[in-house]
Amino acid sequence: MDSAVRAGSPRVRRLNPTPLRTVAAEVHRTLRPPSLSLPSVRLLDRTSEQVVAVTGPAGAGKTTTLQTLAARICEDALNHRAPNRIAVYVDLATMAPAGIPTADQIREHVLDAVAGARAKLETVLGGETSCLFLFDSIDEMSVAWPPGHVVGNLRRLVEEIRRFLSPGGPRFRAVIAVRDTFPMPPEVPATAVAPLSYRQQRRLVTTLAHRRALRHLRAGAPDVAARPLSLRLWQENMDRRPVAPVEMYDLLGTTVAARLGSVVPVPRTSRKVQAIAAEVAAVLTRWQGPAIRTPRADVMAIVCRSTSFTEKEVADTVRCLENANLVVAARPRSISFAHRSFRDFFAARWLATNHPGLELSPYLTDLRWRDAMLLALRASPGR
């Protein structure tokens, strides 16, 4: 039996390997979604639209929704004796074409997303299997787009996705995840990520003490409890102190301080690390290139040129951020934050520090800076 098919959750049965099951096992192996019954997942699973968008603010659970849907369909394929559909989760942030990717480039990236079963996926795509492609991180890809071209580029990207889907006819469908601030083409139906229900929140909360505190959180800060990211950060803070912040900026700030404190015990050094991290975040937010492939050396050089920090100080800071799980450590030649919200937090710190000398109008109209600007305004409402 194929070893990839054997790997999976306890809910996966051991059936004879086929190309489809091998692909399903490979997709399932790479996903770690929580075991939740999300209304958005059920709705997206039932839609007959060729392309549909799932929208929501940062941390609302768009990635969780896509990964949960992919895992569910792949589990069905592994458990069913005659499976006839598959789902592939595709992270567009790892794609770095020049401009808008073509249909052929999208196809190659889809195949690369299942690298351990690429040949089997090609076989599946050429057969009669129904395929659902779940495209994530369009927000990160859009960092390469000039602000005035976002609407047109989104429309072109959707057109290329449709061209990629066209060989499969009605068998091929796609779901794309974008922030709710992105102007989706009107011909693409959109579904907002549903807030977590109380039952779902209790399943994500891991300890009895946290579950007791959850009722107070729901009453005082329902938005924090309703989003997977903020709920995870709240729990992380509750592990360290009896009362956790309930504003997103404060949640991010205490999380950053605690994580850095575990690797940088000297407060003065930690403050310097956060200052350099803010400069790095500002460079990444302005970056006119694919976010996930942002060259580390280029970012560090820009920070050194625009500040008084030395190359060694910037390099040491990036290593600290990696050790604190704030920056992705698996990409030694590029640099990206572990979650877009951490980048927005540090960019907000940069705005709050430098705003007296900035002309703020461009930042107010630039989608790349929108969430950082909102965080900065909440952090310093009187300025």
Secondary structure as UniProt FT lines:
FT   HELIX           3..6
FT   TURN            10..11
FT   HELIX           19..30
FT   HELIX           39..46
FT   STRAND          51..56
FT   TURN            58..59
FT   HELIX           62..79
FT   STRAND          85..91
FT   HELIX           92..94
FT   HELIX           103..113
FT   HELIX           115..117
FT   HELIX           118..125
FT   TURN            126..128
FT   STRAND          130..136
FT   HELIX           138..141
FT   HELIX           142..144
FT   HELIX           147..149
FT   HELIX           150..165
FT   HELIX           166..171
FT   STRAND          172..179
FT   TURN            180..181
FT   TURN            186..187
FT   STRAND          190..192
FT   HELIX           198..204
FT   HELIX           208..220
FT   HELIX           222..226
FT   HELIX           228..238
FT   TURN            239..240
FT   HELIX           248..263
FT   HELIX           267..286
FT   HELIX           291..293
FT   HELIX           296..306
FT   HELIX           311..323
FT   TURN            324..325
FT   TURN            329..330
FT   TURN            332..333
FT   HELIX           340..354
FT   HELIX           355..357
FT   HELIX           361..365
FT   HELIX           367..369
FT   HELIX           370..379
FT   TURN            381..382
//
